[in-house]
Amino acid sequence: MNKVTLESIFNKILSKEVDFCETFEEESTTKVYKLLNSKLDKINYNHLKGIGIRIANNSDIVYGYSNKLDDNSINNLVNNLTKNFSDNKKLDNVILNDLKVYKTNVKINHNELSDDKKKEYLYNIDRIARSYSDKIVQVDASFYEYDGKVIIANSSSNYVEDNRTLTRLIINIVAESNDKQTNSMKTFGLSGGYELLDTIDIEKEVTSLAESAVKKLTAKSCPSGEMPVIIGPGFGAVIFHEACGHSMEATTVALGTSVLAGKLGEKVASDKVTIIDDGTLNNYWGTTNVDDEGNQPQKNVLIENGILKGYLIDELNNRKMNMNITGSGRRENYKYAPTSRMNNTYLAPSTDKIEDMIKSIDYGIYATNMGGGSVDPVTGDFNFSVNEAYLIENGKVTDMVLGGSLIGNTLDILKNVEMVSDDLSFDTGFCGSKSGSVPVTIGEPTIKVSKILVGGN
């Protein structure tokens, strides 16, 4: 919709007793090319188009959406959303700023790489994996493409357009022997196009995954009990994303239900812990030019040397918290109202050596690859699976173990981070929360946690 139409919508809404209103218009396409069992027969395609409208008066907030953009549909949506607000006009009419247009920096657009080339790349992944061992019985590989345009406008006169491009590669390799199956998985993604492939040594990555899957077939069961644990870089950061990151989002902090609510300026972690959420990192998977409320993303230092420094604040939760907006308002699409969410969240590197971490442990585990898990942001209690790990005995890495989990509490793990190395790396994923599923990057260097409860099998 054009500027005049949007101003007309806002001014109709502002005839009511409201103090904020916003529109979020989106048109996007996603494509998924999926190879399974050495076949790529289908390309999944989805087209999305619609508008969401949010209206607030103090703490009263309503949200609705429509996949129809004709005048009658929009009028019906506005009438339904405003019917419970009084006629006491509160704000002046809106004159929107001139449209500011943003675009993802893309070097190779999705349509510049032919379908045949994409299929060839996926089939090559299958070939490399299966040539490693006859124990490789399944190879899943897929490309995910997103191309979308969003237009965001609100009663603060913001008016922006963001053209977004995302590209991701997912690889999962399954090995089998004597009726036992194991798998190894890795993802690669960026805010950009198929220049992603230039950053991947595909032969090395696929061979490493196949090797890991085969080695797991003869791994021992993971021991259990409280012990020191080394957590590897990259996806190991899922434990901080889930256990700590969600507890620093205004979604729960503003309600006072987060385990980290009311602790600004307090020491909540060891001196080794600095956690940053940065929505400005160039072309990272979780990066956007503007957030889904039209605000600029920022580099937000959440914990610095163990001291809680800030939270992730969206447009409306800043009213409850009286804190500056951090450019963290995000949503899956126009069907969701935005709220505070992470972008690219990582534990900052330090100078400890991995070999010193290993030597310092008489008995523990080295979790080289983490899996998914869950956390209660109110209590901080969490439970995460370990996809791949090794025993540490008398200061040396010994046997591979499987079936482990890490069980603990946010405040405990933050305080028990004892050593942090300098090998910071990142991984990609989707994070689900109140405003749907959004792309996020997580990262950390290798760390040593002095003690945590390990669950075995």
N, C-alpha and C positions, 0 to 999 in steps of 0.2 A: 504493500500500500504506500501511496505517496505521502509527503509531508502534510499536505492540506487535509487529507482524509484522516491521518493519525491525530492531528490537532483537533479535528471535529469530534473524534471518539473521546479524546481526553477531556475536552470541554463539556461534553455531555456527562461524563462520569463526575467531573468536578462541580457539577451543579448540585451534587449531593455532599453530605458531611463526610468527606474523606480527606486524608492528608498525604496520600501517595497512590499513584497508579502507574501501570507499566504494561507495555505490549511486547511480545516476543514472537516474531514471525519467522518461520523456518521453511526452507525447501531443501531437501537433501536426498542423495542416493547412496546406498551401500551395495557393494558387490562382494561376494565370497566365492573364491575358487578353491574347492576342496578336493584333495586327492586322498583316496582311501582304497586299500587293497590293490594298489597299482592301477587304479582307474580314476579318471577325472571325467565324469559324464555330465556334470551339471554345474552351472554357475547360478548361485542364488542372488537374486536382485530384489532390492526393496526401495520404493520411492515414498517419501514422506513430505507432506505439505500441510501447513496449518498455522494457527495463531493461538497463543495463550495470553490471557489478560489477568493481571493481578491488581487487586484493590485493597487498600488498608486504611484504617482509621485507628490510630493508637495501636492497640494490640489485636484489634479485630481485623482479620485478614481473610479474603476470599480469593479463590482462583478457579478459572474455568478455561476451556479451550474448544476450538472448533476446527474441523478439517475443511470447512467451507468459508471462503473469504468474500462472498457477495454481501452487499449492504444489508439485506434482510437477516442473514445469519449472524452478522456482527451485531446488529441492533438487538436481536433476541438474546445474544450472549450478554451484552452490556446490561440489558434490562433485568435479566435473571440475577446477575452479580450484584446489582445496585439496589434491588428491591427492598432489602432490609436496612439500608442506610437512610437517614433522615434527609429532609430537603434543606437543611441548614448549610449553605455554602461556606466552605472553610478556606479554600485556596483560590487565588486568581486564575484566570484562564492561562493556558500554556501556549507559549510560542517556542517551538522546537529550534534548537541550534541547527546550523547547516550540517548536512549529513557528512560524517567522517567515515571513510571506507578503508578497511583493512583487508589484507590478503596474506595467506600463508606463503612463505618463501619456498617455492617448488621448483626443482631443477628438471625432474622428469615426470610430467603429468601422467595420470593413470592411462589415458588414451594414447599416450606416446609409446607404450610398450604393448605390443600386440598380444591378443589372447594366446596365440601359438607360442610366443616367447614365454609367457607366464606358465603355460602348461609344461613347456620344455624344462623350465627351472624346477617345477615341482616333481616332474618325473625323474630329474637328475638326483634330487634328494632321495627318492625311493631307491634308485640304483645304487647310490653310495652306501646307504644304510644296509641294504640286502647283501651287498658284496663284502661287507665286513664279516658276517658270520651267517651260517645257515640257521642259527638260533633266532635271528630276526624274523618274526612272523607277521608283523603289521607295521606299516608306516603311514602316519597321518600327517599331511602337510597342507597348509592352506594360506592363501592371501586374503587379507581383509582390506577393502578400500572404502573410504568415506569421502564424499565431496558434498559440501553443504554451504548454503548461504543463510545467515541469520541477520535479521534487522531488529534492533532493540531500541525502544524509545520509552521515556518515562516523564513524569510530571516535574522532574528537576531539569527538564529541557534537554536531557541527553538524547542523542539520535545518532546511532552508529550502525554500520553494516560490517560484518565479518565474513569473509570467504575462507572456508576451512577445508583442508585436505589432510587426511590421515592414511597411513599405510602400515600394515603389520604382516609379519610372517610368523606362523605358528608351526612348530615341528614336534611331533610326539612319536617315539619309537618304542615298539613293544618286542620283548624277547620272551622265548618260551623254552622250557626244558622239563621233562618229566612232570607234565601237567602244572608246572609253576610258571606264572607269568609275571614279568616286571616291566616297568617302562621308565623312560627318561624323556623329559620335555623341556623345550626352551622357546622363548618368544623374542622377536625383534620388532621394534616399531619406532615410528617418528611422526612428527607433525610435518608432513611433506609428502613427496612422491616416491617413485621407484629408484631414486638415488639411494634409498635404503640398502639396496643390494650391493652397492659399492662399498658398504661398511662391513660386509659379512664375508669371511673366508668360509664358504659353504662346505668345502671338502673337510676342513678341520673341524668345524662345528658339528656336522652330521656324524663324522667318525667318532668324535668324543661322546656324543649322545648314544651311539650304538655300543660303544665300549662300556659305558656306564650301565646300560640296560642289561648287557650280558653278564657283567661282573655281579650285578645284584642277584642273579640266579643262584649264586653260591654263597651269598652273604649270611652271616650269623644273625640271630635275633638280637635286637637292641636291649641292653641291660636297663634296669630301672633303679630309681632312687635319686636323692639329691646329690649333685656333683657339679664340678666346673664344666663348662661347655664353650667350645669355640664355634662361632657361627660365621660361615663363609660370606663373601661379598655378593653384591647384586641382590638377588631375590631373597637373601637372608633378611633384608630390611623389611620384609612383610610383617615381621614380628613388631617392629616399631610403627609401621604404618597403621596396623590394626590396634595394637595394644596402647599406643601413645597418641598417634595422629588423630584418631576419631575423638579422643578425649580432649583435644585442643580445638575442635570445631565448635563454633558458636551454637550449632544445632542443639548440642547438649549443655554447653557451658552456660548459655543464656538462661537456661531453665534451672541451673544450679544442680543438675543431676550428674555432671561429669566428675570423675574421680580427681580431676585437676582444676575444677572450678574453685575460685576464690584463693588461688595459690600464687598469683602474680608476685614476682619478686622473691619468692621462696626457693630454697634449694630443694629440688625434687629429684635430682639425679647426681651421679658422680661427676667429678670435674672433667672426666673424659667425654661427657655427652654434650654435643652441640647438634641440635636438630633444626633443619631449615626446610621450609616449603617455598619453592621458587617457581612461580608461573612464568618467568621471563627467560628461562634457559632456551637457547636458540634451537628451534626445531625439535625439542624433546616431545615425546609422546603425550605428556600431560600439559603441554604449553598451549595457551591461546593468546591471540592478539588483544582481545578484551574478554572479560569474563561474561557469563550469561546474564548479567545485569547491566552490561555496557561499561563496566569500570576497568581501569588498567590493572593487569596482574602485577604483583610485586614480589620481591625477595623478602620473605618473612622469617626472621629468626625467632623460633618458638622457644627453644631452650638453648642457653649459651653457657658453656662451662658448668652445667648442672643447674643453672638458675632459670626458672620459668619466666620468659620475657614477653610472651604474647600469645594471642589466639588467632584463629582464622575467622574473620568477621564479614558477614554479608550485609546487604543494604538494610534489611529490616531488623536483624538481630542487633545491629549497632545501636538501635534505639533503646533496647533493654539494657545494654551493657555500657552505653556512653563511651564507646571506643571507636577509633578510626576504622573505616572500611579497608579491607586488605586485598580487594580484587579477587575474592575467593567464592563468589556466588556462581554456582554451577548447577546444571540440570542435564538430564539425558536427552530430552527433546522438548518440543513445545507442549507436550502433554503433562509436563511436570512443572510445578513451581520451584524456583531455585532456592538453595540454601547454602550454607558455608561448607565447602569441600576442599580436599587437598588437590594439588596439581602435580608437582614433582617434589617429593619429600625424601630427604636423605639425612643420614648421620654423617657429619663432617669427619674427614680423615685426621689422623694424628701420626705419631712417629714410632709407635711400638712395632717390634718385629714379630712376624708370625712364628719364626723358629723359637723365639723367647717365650711366646705363649705356650707352645707345645711343651717345651722343656719344663715349664712351671707346673705342669699337671702330672700327678702321679697316676690318677685314674679318672677318666672322663670321656667325653665324646667330642668329635670334630664334625659338626653338622655342615657339610659342604653344600647341601642344597635343601632348602626349606619347601614345604608344601603350604596348603591353605590352612585356615583356622578360623577361630571366632573369639570375640571379646565382648564382655559386658562393659560399656563405657561408664556405667554407674559405679560398679564395684572395682573395675579394672582387671577382673579375673579373665585369663585367656588360656587357650589350648591350641597348639599348632602342631601339625604333623611334620615329620622330618623325612624328606624323600630319599636322602642319601647321607650316610654318616660313617665315621670310622672310630674305632676305639683308640683312646690314648692311654698307654700303659708305660709307667716309669719314664715319662718324658718323650715317648716315641709313638708315632702313628702306626697302628697295627692292622687289625682286621676290619673289613667293611661290615657294617651292621644295618639292619633294616627294621622297620616297624616301630620306630621311636616317635615320641611326641614331647614337646616342651610345654610344661604346665606351670603357670605362675600368676603374678599380679603386676600391673603396670608400674606401680611405685617401687616394687622390689627389683624388677629387672633394670629399671633406670638407675637405681643406686648400686647395683651389682656389676655394672659395666666397668671392668677393671683395666682392660687394655684395648687400644684401638690402633689399627695399622694404617698404612697409607695407600692401600690398593682399592680405593673407591671405584665401584662400578655400579651400573644401573640396569634395571630390568623394567618390563612393561606389563601392564595388566588393566583390567576394568574393576572399578570399585563400586559396589552397590550400597546405597543408603537411601535416605528419605526422598531425595530428588532423582532417583533412578541410578542407572549405571553410567559412569563417566570414565574416560581414559585417564590413567594416572601412571606416573613413573615413580619407582621406589629405588633407593640406593643406599649402600653402606660399604665401608671397607670391612675386612675381617676383624672380628672383635672377640674378646674373651669375657665371658660372664662368670664371675667367681663362684656362683652357685645358682642352680635352678633345678626344679624337679623334673626328671626325665621319666616318662612313661614308656615301658617296654611292651612286648607282646608275648 
